[in-house]
């Protein structure tokens, strides 16, 4: 049987690291979307306060298997 996927775009943020921003975004998506299978980092940016990194912002595309296509 063939499989079908849908792709969504979300933004994760973290004050500590890009990795934490990615994981936080995936954790949040997993709480409402089922069958997450892959992600790709589309963009990394951040916010600066007083000359220091204050926040990491990561735009992700997350792919998930559509129910019934297994």
N, CA, C, O and CB atoms as a CASP TS submission, in Angstrom:
PFRMAT TS
TARGET T0000
AUTHOR 0000-0000-0000
METHOD Language model
MODEL 1
PARENT N/A
ATOM      1  N   UNK     1       0.849  -1.178   0.000  1.00  0.00           N
ATOM      2  CA  UNK     1       0.000   0.000   0.000  1.00  0.00           C
ATOM      3  C   UNK     1       0.895   1.242   0.000  1.00  0.00           C
ATOM      4  O   UNK     1       1.915   1.276   0.688  1.00  0.00           O
ATOM      5  CB  UNK     1      -0.966  -0.002   1.229  1.00  0.00           C
ATOM      6  N   UNK     2       0.515   2.244  -0.761  1.00  0.00           N
ATOM      7  CA  UNK     2       1.301   3.475  -0.806  1.00  0.00           C
ATOM      8  C   UNK     2       0.998   4.341   0.412  1.00  0.00           C
ATOM      9  O   UNK     2      -0.024   4.171   1.076  1.00  0.00           O
ATOM     10  CB  UNK     2       1.014   4.257  -2.104  1.00  0.00           C
ATOM     11  N   UNK     3       1.897   5.259   0.686  1.00  0.00           N
ATOM     12  CA  UNK     3       1.742   6.147   1.819  1.00  0.00           C
ATOM     13  C   UNK     3       1.658   7.579   1.331  1.00  0.00           C
ATOM     14  O   UNK     3       2.205   7.927   0.285  1.00  0.00           O
ATOM     15  CB  UNK     3       2.896   5.977   2.812  1.00  0.00           C
ATOM     16  N   UNK     4       0.960   8.411   2.109  1.00  0.00           N
ATOM     17  CA  UNK     4       0.853   9.829   1.783  1.00  0.00           C
ATOM     18  C   UNK     4       1.224  10.638   3.018  1.00  0.00           C
ATOM     19  O   UNK     4       0.872  10.285   4.143  1.00  0.00           O
ATOM     20  CB  UNK     4      -0.582  10.190   1.287  1.00  0.00           C
ATOM     21  N   UNK     5       1.933  11.718   2.785  1.00  0.00           N
ATOM     22  CA  UNK     5       2.395  12.580   3.863  1.00  0.00           C
ATOM     23  C   UNK     5       1.867  13.991   3.665  1.00  0.00           C
ATOM     24  O   UNK     5       1.570  14.408   2.546  1.00  0.00           O
ATOM     25  CB  UNK     5       3.929  12.584   3.937  1.00  0.00           C
ATOM     26  N   UNK     6       1.757  14.706   4.749  1.00  0.00           N
ATOM     27  CA  UNK     6       1.436  16.131   4.717  1.00  0.00           C
ATOM     28  C   UNK     6       2.595  16.855   5.382  1.00  0.00           C
ATOM     29  O   UNK     6       3.242  16.306   6.273  1.00  0.00           O
ATOM     30  CB  UNK     6       0.062  16.447   5.437  1.00  0.00           C
ATOM     31  N   UNK     7       2.859  18.078   4.956  1.00  0.00           N
ATOM     32  CA  UNK     7       3.959  18.866   5.504  1.00  0.00           C
ATOM     33  C   UNK     7       3.401  20.170   6.066  1.00  0.00           C
ATOM     34  O   UNK     7       2.626  20.869   5.413  1.00  0.00           O
ATOM     35  CB  UNK     7       5.042  19.148   4.419  1.00  0.00           C
ATOM     36  N   UNK     8       3.817  20.479   7.300  1.00  0.00           N
ATOM     37  CA  UNK     8       3.426  21.731   7.930  1.00  0.00           C
ATOM     38  C   UNK     8       4.678  22.545   8.236  1.00  0.00           C
ATOM     39  O   UNK     8       5.781  22.001   8.290  1.00  0.00           O
ATOM     40  CB  UNK     8       2.603  21.473   9.220  1.00  0.00           C
ATOM     41  N   UNK     9       4.508  23.831   8.433  1.00  0.00           N
ATOM     42  CA  UNK     9       5.632  24.703   8.782  1.00  0.00           C
ATOM     43  C   UNK     9       5.349  25.329  10.136  1.00  0.00           C
ATOM     44  O   UNK     9       4.276  25.892  10.354  1.00  0.00           O
ATOM     45  CB  UNK     9       5.863  25.804   7.694  1.00  0.00           C
ATOM     46  N   UNK    10       6.310  25.231  11.046  1.00  0.00           N
ATOM     47  CA  UNK    10       6.173  25.822  12.375  1.00  0.00           C
ATOM     48  C   UNK    10       7.475  26.513  12.762  1.00  0.00           C
ATOM     49  O   UNK    10       8.515  26.274  12.149  1.00  0.00           O
ATOM     50  CB  UNK    10       5.792  24.746  13.424  1.00  0.00           C
ATOM     51  N   UNK    11       7.415  27.361  13.770  1.00  0.00           N
ATOM     52  CA  UNK    11       8.594  28.057  14.281  1.00  0.00           C
ATOM     53  C   UNK    11       8.760  27.696  15.750  1.00  0.00           C
ATOM     54  O   UNK    11       7.832  27.841  16.545  1.00  0.00           O
ATOM     55  CB  UNK    11       8.471  29.607  14.091  1.00  0.00           C
ATOM     56  N   UNK    12       9.959  27.223  16.102  1.00  0.00           N
ATOM     57  CA  UNK    12      10.291  26.942  17.489  1.00  0.00           C
ATOM     58  C   UNK    12      11.247  28.006  18.003  1.00  0.00           C
ATOM     59  O   UNK    12      12.052  28.546  17.244  1.00  0.00           O
ATOM     60  CB  UNK    12      10.908  25.535  17.637  1.00  0.00           C
ATOM     61  N   UNK    13      11.155  28.305  19.294  1.00  0.00           N
ATOM     62  CA  UNK    13      12.045  29.292  19.890  1.00  0.00           C
ATOM     63  C   UNK    13      12.649  28.742  21.177  1.00  0.00           C
ATOM     64  O   UNK    13      12.066  27.881  21.836  1.00  0.00           O
ATOM     65  CB  UNK    13      11.293  30.608  20.166  1.00  0.00           C
ATOM     66  N   UNK    14      13.821  29.253  21.519  1.00  0.00           N
ATOM     67  CA  UNK    14      14.473  28.874  22.771  1.00  0.00           C
ATOM     68  C   UNK    14      15.480  29.952  23.149  1.00  0.00           C
ATOM     69  O   UNK    14      16.137  30.519  22.275  1.00  0.00           O
ATOM     70  CB  UNK    14      15.170  27.484  22.645  1.00  0.00           C
ATOM     71  N   UNK    15      15.605  30.240  24.432  1.00  0.00           N
ATOM     72  CA  UNK    15      16.636  31.184  24.862  1.00  0.00           C
ATOM     73  C   UNK    15      18.020  30.543  24.952  1.00  0.00           C
ATOM     74  O   UNK    15      19.019  31.245  25.105  1.00  0.00           O
ATOM     75  CB  UNK    15      16.263  31.775  26.206  1.00  0.00           C
ATOM     76  N   UNK    16      18.083  29.201  24.858  1.00  0.00           N
ATOM     77  CA  UNK    16      19.365  28.533  25.110  1.00  0.00           C
ATOM     78  C   UNK    16      20.082  27.974  23.887  1.00  0.00           C
ATOM     79  O   UNK    16      21.310  28.038  23.827  1.00  0.00           O
ATOM     80  CB  UNK    16      19.148  27.436  26.054  1.00  0.00           C
ATOM     81  N   UNK    17      19.343  27.416  22.886  1.00  0.00           N
ATOM     82  CA  UNK    17      20.050  26.825  21.742  1.00  0.00           C
ATOM     83  C   UNK    17      19.114  26.533  20.576  1.00  0.00           C
ATOM     84  O   UNK    17      17.894  26.475  20.730  1.00  0.00           O
ATOM     85  CB  UNK    17      20.752  25.542  22.166  1.00  0.00           C
ATOM     86  N   UNK    18      19.716  26.351  19.412  1.00  0.00           N
ATOM     87  CA  UNK    18      18.976  25.944  18.221  1.00  0.00           C
ATOM     88  C   UNK    18      18.377  24.557  18.445  1.00  0.00           C
ATOM     89  O   UNK    18      17.229  24.306  18.080  1.00  0.00           O
ATOM     90  CB  UNK    18      19.894  25.951  16.968  1.00  0.00           C
ATOM     91  N   UNK    19      19.154  23.663  19.041  1.00  0.00           N
ATOM     92  CA  UNK    19      18.679  22.304  19.305  1.00  0.00           C
ATOM     93  C   UNK    19      17.429  22.325  20.189  1.00  0.00           C
ATOM     94  O   UNK    19      16.471  21.599  19.923  1.00  0.00           O
ATOM     95  CB  UNK    19      19.788  21.468  19.972  1.00  0.00           C
ATOM     96  N   UNK    20      17.435  23.138  21.221  1.00  0.00           N
ATOM     97  CA  UNK    20      16.261  23.236  22.094  1.00  0.00           C
ATOM     98  C   UNK    20      15.065  23.835  21.356  1.00  0.00           C
ATOM     99  O   UNK    20      13.924  23.446  21.609  1.00  0.00           O
ATOM    100  CB  UNK    20      16.588  24.081  23.329  1.00  0.00           C
ATOM    101  N   UNK    21      15.316  24.772  20.453  1.00  0.00           N
ATOM    102  CA  UNK    21      14.226  25.348  19.662  1.00  0.00           C
ATOM    103  C   UNK    21      13.604  24.290  18.750  1.00  0.00           C
ATOM    104  O   UNK    21      12.383  24.228  18.606  1.00  0.00           O
ATOM    105  CB  UNK    21      14.737  26.541  18.826  1.00  0.00           C
ATOM    106  N   UNK    22      14.447  23.461  18.135  1.00  0.00           N
ATOM    107  CA  UNK    22      13.954  22.380  17.274  1.00  0.00           C
ATOM    108  C   UNK    22      13.156  21.385  18.101  1.00  0.00           C
ATOM    109  O   UNK    22      12.027  21.049  17.742  1.00  0.00           O
ATOM    110  CB  UNK    22      15.125  21.666  16.554  1.00  0.00           C
ATOM    111  N   UNK    23      13.721  20.912  19.198  1.00  0.00           N
ATOM    112  CA  UNK    23      13.048  19.899  20.015  1.00  0.00           C
ATOM    113  C   UNK    23      11.745  20.427  20.597  1.00  0.00           C
ATOM    114  O   UNK    23      10.755  19.698  20.658  1.00  0.00           O
ATOM    115  CB  UNK    23      13.965  19.432  21.140  1.00  0.00           C
ATOM    116  N   UNK    24      11.735  21.682  21.025  1.00  0.00           N
ATOM    117  CA  UNK    24      10.513  22.269  21.551  1.00  0.00           C
ATOM    118  C   UNK    24       9.411  22.343  20.504  1.00  0.00           C
ATOM    119  O   UNK    24       8.245  22.088  20.804  1.00  0.00           O
ATOM    120  CB  UNK    24      10.796  23.644  22.092  1.00  0.00           C
ATOM    121  N   UNK    25       9.778  22.691  19.286  1.00  0.00           N
ATOM    122  CA  UNK    25       8.802  22.758  18.196  1.00  0.00           C
ATOM    123  C   UNK    25       8.238  21.374  17.891  1.00  0.00           C
ATOM    124  O   UNK    25       7.033  21.219  17.693  1.00  0.00           O
ATOM    125  CB  UNK    25       9.444  23.361  16.932  1.00  0.00           C
ATOM    126  N   UNK    26       9.104  20.376  17.853  1.00  0.00           N
ATOM    127  CA  UNK    26       8.657  19.008  17.585  1.00  0.00           C
ATOM    128  C   UNK    26       7.777  18.498  18.723  1.00  0.00           C
ATOM    129  O   UNK    26       6.749  17.868  18.476  1.00  0.00           O
ATOM    130  CB  UNK    26       9.865  18.073  17.385  1.00  0.00           C
ATOM    131  N   UNK    27       8.172  18.765  19.964  1.00  0.00           N
ATOM    132  CA  UNK    27       7.358  18.348  21.109  1.00  0.00           C
ATOM    133  C   UNK    27       5.964  18.956  21.034  1.00  0.00           C
ATOM    134  O   UNK    27       4.965  18.274  21.263  1.00  0.00           O
ATOM    135  CB  UNK    27       8.038  18.748  22.428  1.00  0.00           C
ATOM    136  N   UNK    28       5.907  20.226  20.717  1.00  0.00           N
ATOM    137  CA  UNK    28       4.603  20.916  20.640  1.00  0.00           C
ATOM    138  C   UNK    28       3.762  20.359  19.502  1.00  0.00           C
ATOM    139  O   UNK    28       2.567  20.117  19.676  1.00  0.00           O
ATOM    140  CB  UNK    28       4.799  22.434  20.450  1.00  0.00           C
ATOM    141  N   UNK    29       4.377  20.154  18.333  1.00  0.00           N
ATOM    142  CA  UNK    29       3.640  19.596  17.197  1.00  0.00           C
ATOM    143  C   UNK    29       3.122  18.197  17.524  1.00  0.00           C
ATOM    144  O   UNK    29       1.996  17.853  17.166  1.00  0.00           O
ATOM    145  CB  UNK    29       4.534  19.551  15.944  1.00  0.00           C
ATOM    146  N   UNK    30       3.937  17.395  18.201  1.00  0.00           N
ATOM    147  CA  UNK    30       3.549  16.026  18.540  1.00  0.00           C
ATOM    148  C   UNK    30       2.355  15.975  19.497  1.00  0.00           C
ATOM    149  O   UNK    30       1.668  14.957  19.579  1.00  0.00           O
ATOM    150  CB  UNK    30       4.728  15.295  19.156  1.00  0.00           C
ATOM    151  N   UNK    31       2.111  17.065  20.215  1.00  0.00           N
ATOM    152  CA  UNK    31       0.974  17.075  21.141  1.00  0.00           C
ATOM    153  C   UNK    31      -0.360  17.228  20.416  1.00  0.00           C
ATOM    154  O   UNK    31      -1.410  16.948  20.993  1.00  0.00           O
ATOM    155  CB  UNK    31       1.137  18.200  22.153  1.00  0.00           C
ATOM    156  N   UNK    32      -0.332  17.668  19.157  1.00  0.00           N
ATOM    157  CA  UNK    32      -1.580  17.851  18.409  1.00  0.00           C
ATOM    158  C   UNK    32      -1.621  17.121  17.071  1.00  0.00           C
ATOM    159  O   UNK    32      -2.700  16.911  16.517  1.00  0.00           O
ATOM    160  CB  UNK    32      -1.807  19.304  18.172  1.00  0.00           C
ATOM    161  N   UNK    33      -0.461  16.733  16.545  1.00  0.00           N
ATOM    162  CA  UNK    33      -0.386  16.054  15.245  1.00  0.00           C
ATOM    163  C   UNK    33       0.222  14.669  15.464  1.00  0.00           C
ATOM    164  O   UNK    33       1.237  14.535  16.148  1.00  0.00           O
ATOM    165  CB  UNK    33       0.462  16.887  14.209  1.00  0.00           C
ATOM    166  N   UNK    34      -0.391  13.652  14.891  1.00  0.00           N
ATOM    167  CA  UNK    34       0.094  12.287  15.062  1.00  0.00           C
ATOM    168  C   UNK    34       0.931  11.838  13.867  1.00  0.00           C
ATOM    169  O   UNK    34       0.857  12.435  12.792  1.00  0.00           O
ATOM    170  CB  UNK    34      -1.079  11.334  15.266  1.00  0.00           C
ATOM    171  N   UNK    35       1.707  10.810  14.052  1.00  0.00           N
ATOM    172  CA  UNK    35       2.504  10.169  12.992  1.00  0.00           C
ATOM    173  C   UNK    35       3.599  11.068  12.429  1.00  0.00           C
ATOM    174  O   UNK    35       3.878  11.012  11.232  1.00  0.00           O
ATOM    175  CB  UNK    35       1.599   9.735  11.868  1.00  0.00           C
ATOM    176  N   UNK    36       4.232  11.903  13.272  1.00  0.00           N
ATOM    177  CA  UNK    36       5.354  12.715  12.799  1.00  0.00           C
ATOM    178  C   UNK    36       6.463  11.787  12.327  1.00  0.00           C
ATOM    179  O   UNK    36       6.780  10.809  13.003  1.00  0.00           O
ATOM    180  CB  UNK    36       5.871  13.676  13.918  1.00  0.00           C
ATOM    181  N   UNK    37       7.053  12.079  11.181  1.00  0.00           N
ATOM    182  CA  UNK    37       8.060  11.190  10.606  1.00  0.00           C
ATOM    183  C   UNK    37       9.385  11.868  10.315  1.00  0.00           C
ATOM    184  O   UNK    37      10.422  11.211  10.405  1.00  0.00           O
ATOM    185  CB  UNK    37       7.539  10.592   9.352  1.00  0.00           C
ATOM    186  N   UNK    38       9.405  13.152   9.971  1.00  0.00           N
ATOM    187  CA  UNK    38      10.668  13.815   9.615  1.00  0.00           C
ATOM    188  C   UNK    38      10.527  15.322   9.772  1.00  0.00           C
ATOM    189  O   UNK    38       9.423  15.856   9.879  1.00  0.00           O
ATOM    190  CB  UNK    38      11.088  13.462   8.164  1.00  0.00           C
ATOM    191  N   UNK    39      11.673  15.989   9.783  1.00  0.00           N
ATOM    192  CA  UNK    39      11.677  17.451   9.797  1.00  0.00           C
ATOM    193  C   UNK    39      12.844  17.955   8.970  1.00  0.00           C
ATOM    194  O   UNK    39      13.821  17.242   8.743  1.00  0.00           O
ATOM    195  CB  UNK    39      11.757  17.998  11.245  1.00  0.00           C
ATOM    196  N   UNK    40      12.723  19.188   8.528  1.00  0.00           N
ATOM    197  CA  UNK    40      13.834  19.863   7.863  1.00  0.00           C
ATOM    198  C   UNK    40      13.893  21.286   8.406  1.00  0.00           C
ATOM    199  O   UNK    40      12.863  21.932   8.598  1.00  0.00           O
ATOM    200  CB  UNK    40      13.669  19.850   6.294  1.00  0.00           C
ATOM    201  N   UNK    41      15.092  21.760   8.646  1.00  0.00           N
ATOM    202  CA  UNK    41      15.280  23.131   9.118  1.00  0.00           C
ATOM    203  C   UNK    41      15.286  24.037   7.897  1.00  0.00           C
ATOM    204  O   UNK    41      16.128  23.897   7.010  1.00  0.00           O
ATOM    205  CB  UNK    41      16.608  23.284   9.952  1.00  0.00           C
ATOM    206  N   UNK    42      14.354  24.949   7.862  1.00  0.00           N
ATOM    207  CA  UNK    42      14.220  25.854   6.726  1.00  0.00           C
ATOM    208  C   UNK    42      14.975  27.160   6.964  1.00  0.00           C
ATOM    209  O   UNK    42      15.537  27.733   6.030  1.00  0.00           O
ATOM    210  CB  UNK    42      12.747  26.143   6.452  1.00  0.00           C
ATOM    211  N   UNK    43      14.987  27.631   8.212  1.00  0.00           N
ATOM    212  CA  UNK    43      15.603  28.921   8.511  1.00  0.00           C
ATOM    213  C   UNK    43      16.007  28.975   9.981  1.00  0.00           C
ATOM    214  O   UNK    43      15.292  28.486  10.855  1.00  0.00           O
ATOM    215  CB  UNK    43      14.641  30.081   8.171  1.00  0.00           C
ATOM    216  N   UNK    44      17.153  29.571  10.231  1.00  0.00           N
ATOM    217  CA  UNK    44      17.596  29.831  11.605  1.00  0.00           C
ATOM    218  C   UNK    44      17.826  31.325  11.730  1.00  0.00           C
ATOM    219  O   UNK    44      18.501  31.931  10.898  1.00  0.00           O
ATOM    220  CB  UNK    44      18.901  29.019  11.967  1.00  0.00           C
ATOM    221  N   UNK    45      17.271  31.908  12.758  1.00  0.00           N
ATOM    222  CA  UNK    45      17.470  33.330  13.034  1.00  0.00           C
ATOM    223  C   UNK    45      17.405  33.516  14.541  1.00  0.00           C
ATOM    224  O   UNK    45      17.226  32.550  15.282  1.00  0.00           O
ATOM    225  CB  UNK    45      16.400  34.223  12.300  1.00  0.00           C
ATOM    226  N   UNK    46      17.546  34.729  14.986  1.00  0.00           N
ATOM    227  CA  UNK    46      17.506  34.955  16.425  1.00  0.00           C
ATOM    228  C   UNK    46      17.215  36.401  16.761  1.00  0.00           C
ATOM    229  O   UNK    46      17.089  37.261  15.889  1.00  0.00           O
ATOM    230  CB  UNK    46      18.809  34.538  17.057  1.00  0.00           C
ATOM    231  N   UNK    47      17.116  36.634  18.044  1.00  0.00           N
ATOM    232  CA  UNK    47      16.865  37.969  18.564  1.00  0.00           C
ATOM    233  C   UNK    47      18.060  38.371  19.421  1.00  0.00           C
ATOM    234  O   UNK    47      18.618  37.557  20.158  1.00  0.00           O
ATOM    235  CB  UNK    47      15.531  38.023  19.385  1.00  0.00           C
ATOM    236  N   UNK    48      18.437  39.629  19.310  1.00  0.00           N
ATOM    237  CA  UNK    48      19.588  40.160  20.044  1.00  0.00           C
ATOM    238  C   UNK    48      19.105  41.223  21.020  1.00  0.00           C
ATOM    239  O   UNK    48      18.340  42.114  20.651  1.00  0.00           O
ATOM    240  CB  UNK    48      20.656  40.747  19.070  1.00  0.00           C
ATOM    241  N   UNK    49      19.556  41.125  22.263  1.00  0.00           N
ATOM    242  CA  UNK    49      19.296  42.140  23.277  1.00  0.00           C
ATOM    243  C   UNK    49      20.628  42.564  23.882  1.00  0.00           C
ATOM    244  O   UNK    49      21.399  41.723  24.342  1.00  0.00           O
ATOM    245  CB  UNK    49      18.321  41.608  24.378  1.00  0.00           C
ATOM    246  N   UNK    50      20.895  43.851  23.881  1.00  0.00           N
ATOM    247  CA  UNK    50      22.136  44.392  24.465  1.00  0.00           C
ATOM    248  C   UNK    50      23.389  43.703  23.929  1.00  0.00           C
ATOM    249  O   UNK    50      24.326  43.426  24.678  1.00  0.00           O
ATOM    250  CB  UNK    50      22.099  44.258  25.981  1.00  0.00           C
ATOM    251  N   UNK    51      23.393  43.431  22.627  1.00  0.00           N
ATOM    252  CA  UNK    51      24.575  42.844  21.985  1.00  0.00           C
ATOM    253  C   UNK    51      24.776  41.360  22.232  1.00  0.00           C
ATOM    254  O   UNK    51      25.822  40.817  21.877  1.00  0.00           O
ATOM    255  CB  UNK    51      25.776  43.557  22.440  1.00  0.00           C
ATOM    256  N   UNK    52      23.789  40.685  22.837  1.00  0.00           N
ATOM    257  CA  UNK    52      23.903  39.253  23.120  1.00  0.00           C
ATOM    258  C   UNK    52      22.710  38.500  22.552  1.00  0.00           C
ATOM    259  O   UNK    52      21.619  39.051  22.410  1.00  0.00           O
ATOM    260  CB  UNK    52      24.015  39.006  24.633  1.00  0.00           C
ATOM    261  N   UNK    53      22.936  37.234  22.230  1.00  0.00           N
ATOM    262  CA  UNK    53      21.848  36.396  21.740  1.00  0.00           C
ATOM    263  C   UNK    53      20.823  36.221  22.857  1.00  0.00           C
ATOM    264  O   UNK    53      21.151  35.747  23.945  1.00  0.00           O
ATOM    265  CB  UNK    53      22.379  35.014  21.247  1.00  0.00           C
ATOM    266  N   UNK    54      19.585  36.607  22.579  1.00  0.00           N
ATOM    267  CA  UNK    54      18.511  36.502  23.571  1.00  0.00           C
ATOM    268  C   UNK    54      17.578  35.334  23.267  1.00  0.00           C
ATOM    269  O   UNK    54      16.957  34.772  24.170  1.00  0.00           O
ATOM    270  CB  UNK    54      17.712  37.803  23.624  1.00  0.00           C
ATOM    271  N   UNK    55      17.483  34.972  21.982  1.00  0.00           N
ATOM    272  CA  UNK    55      16.554  33.906  21.601  1.00  0.00           C
ATOM    273  C   UNK    55      16.951  33.342  20.247  1.00  0.00           C
ATOM    274  O   UNK    55      17.333  34.076  19.336  1.00  0.00           O
ATOM    275  CB  UNK    55      15.097  34.427  21.565  1.00  0.00           C
ATOM    276  N   UNK    56      16.853  32.029  20.135  1.00  0.00           N
ATOM    277  CA  UNK    56      17.038  31.342  18.866  1.00  0.00           C
ATOM    278  C   UNK    56      15.661  31.042  18.299  1.00  0.00           C
ATOM    279  O   UNK    56      14.760  30.627  19.029  1.00  0.00           O
ATOM    280  CB  UNK    56      17.882  30.035  19.035  1.00  0.00           C
ATOM    281  N   UNK    57      15.495  31.251  16.991  1.00  0.00           N
ATOM    282  CA  UNK    57      14.229  31.000  16.312  1.00  0.00           C
ATOM    283  C   UNK    57      14.518  30.109  15.115  1.00  0.00           C
ATOM    284  O   UNK    57      15.369  30.433  14.287  1.00  0.00           O
ATOM    285  CB  UNK    57      13.530  32.336  15.875  1.00  0.00           C
ATOM    286  N   UNK    58      13.815  28.992  15.023  1.00  0.00           N
ATOM    287  CA  UNK    58      14.062  28.019  13.960  1.00  0.00           C
ATOM    288  C   UNK    58      12.751  27.710  13.249  1.00  0.00           C
ATOM    289  O   UNK    58      11.778  27.302  13.882  1.00  0.00           O
ATOM    290  CB  UNK    58      14.700  26.719  14.528  1.00  0.00           C
ATOM    291  N   UNK    59      12.728  27.903  11.941  1.00  0.00           N
ATOM    292  CA  UNK    59      11.564  27.540  11.138  1.00  0.00           C
ATOM    293  C   UNK    59      11.770  26.120  10.637  1.00  0.00           C
ATOM    294  O   UNK    59      12.777  25.813   9.998  1.00  0.00           O
ATOM    295  CB  UNK    59      11.350  28.538   9.945  1.00  0.00           C
ATOM    296  N   UNK    60      10.807  25.261  10.933  1.00  0.00           N
ATOM    297  CA  UNK    60      10.876  23.848  10.552  1.00  0.00           C
ATOM    298  C   UNK    60       9.727  23.481   9.634  1.00  0.00           C
ATOM    299  O   UNK    60       8.627  24.024   9.737  1.00  0.00           O
ATOM    300  CB  UNK    60      10.862  22.952  11.792  1.00  0.00           C
ATOM    301  N   UNK    61       9.998  22.565   8.749  1.00  0.00           N
ATOM    302  CA  UNK    61       8.941  21.879   8.023  1.00  0.00           C
ATOM    303  C   UNK    61       8.909  20.473   8.603  1.00  0.00           C
ATOM    304  O   UNK    61       9.933  19.792   8.662  1.00  0.00           O
ATOM    305  CB  UNK    61       9.184  21.880   6.444  1.00  0.00           C
ATOM    306  N   UNK    62       7.743  20.050   9.023  1.00  0.00           N
ATOM    307  CA  UNK    62       7.577  18.740   9.638  1.00  0.00           C
ATOM    308  C   UNK    62       6.626  17.918   8.784  1.00  0.00           C
ATOM    309  O   UNK    62       5.538  18.374   8.432  1.00  0.00           O
ATOM    310  CB  UNK    62       7.051  18.863  11.095  1.00  0.00           C
ATOM    311  N   UNK    63       7.045  16.702   8.455  1.00  0.00           N
ATOM    312  CA  UNK    63       6.228  15.804   7.667  1.00  0.00           C
ATOM    313  C   UNK    63       5.584  14.747   8.558  1.00  0.00           C
ATOM    314  O   UNK    63       6.213  14.220   9.476  1.00  0.00           O
ATOM    315  CB  UNK    63       7.063  15.146   6.571  1.00  0.00           C
ATOM    316  N   UNK    64       4.320  14.447   8.270  1.00  0.00           N
ATOM    317  CA  UNK    64       3.643  13.404   9.032  1.00  0.00           C
ATOM    318  C   UNK    64       2.798  12.555   8.095  1.00  0.00           C
ATOM    319  O   UNK    64       2.291  13.017   7.073  1.00  0.00           O
ATOM    320  CB  UNK    64       2.769  14.016  10.150  1.00  0.00           C
ATOM    321  N   UNK    65       2.671  11.304   8.484  1.00  0.00           N
ATOM    322  CA  UNK    65       1.921  10.331   7.706  1.00  0.00           C
ATOM    323  C   UNK    65       0.438  10.584   7.895  1.00  0.00           C
ATOM    324  O   UNK    65      -0.037  10.687   9.026  1.00  0.00           O
ATOM    325  CB  UNK    65       2.290   8.887   8.113  1.00  0.00           C
ATOM    326  N   UNK    66      -0.292  10.683   6.805  1.00  0.00           N
ATOM    327  CA  UNK    66      -1.735  10.908   6.869  1.00  0.00           C
ATOM    328  C   UNK    66      -2.410   9.618   7.324  1.00  0.00           C
ATOM    329  O   UNK    66      -2.104   8.538   6.819  1.00  0.00           O
ATOM    330  CB  UNK    66      -2.296  11.374   5.486  1.00  0.00           C
ATOM    331  N   UNK    67      -3.331   9.736   8.282  1.00  0.00           N
ATOM    332  CA  UNK    67      -4.043   8.564   8.798  1.00  0.00           C
ATOM    333  C   UNK    67      -4.648   7.764   7.657  1.00  0.00           C
ATOM    334  O   UNK    67      -5.205   8.320   6.710  1.00  0.00           O
ATOM    335  CB  UNK    67      -5.141   8.987   9.788  1.00  0.00           C
ATOM    336  N   UNK    68      -4.527   6.447   7.766  1.00  0.00           N
ATOM    337  CA  UNK    68      -5.112   5.553   6.776  1.00  0.00           C
ATOM    338  C   UNK    68      -4.226   5.280   5.581  1.00  0.00           C
ATOM    339  O   UNK    68      -4.630   4.548   4.678  1.00  0.00           O
ATOM    340  CB  UNK    68      -6.388   6.109   6.306  1.00  0.00           C
ATOM    341  N   UNK    69      -3.014   5.854   5.547  1.00  0.00           N
ATOM    342  CA  UNK    69      -2.141   5.610   4.395  1.00  0.00           C
ATOM    343  C   UNK    69      -1.008   4.648   4.737  1.00  0.00           C
ATOM    344  O   UNK    69      -0.010   4.575   4.020  1.00  0.00           O
ATOM    345  CB  UNK    69      -1.564   6.927   3.885  1.00  0.00           C
ATOM    346  N   UNK    70      -1.168   3.909   5.839  1.00  0.00           N
ATOM    347  CA  UNK    70      -0.143   2.948   6.222  1.00  0.00           C
ATOM    348  C   UNK    70      -0.378   1.624   5.552  1.00  0.00           C
ATOM    349  O   UNK    70       0.389   0.683   5.755  1.00  0.00           O
ATOM    350  CB  UNK    70      -0.104   2.770   7.724  1.00  0.00           C
TER
END
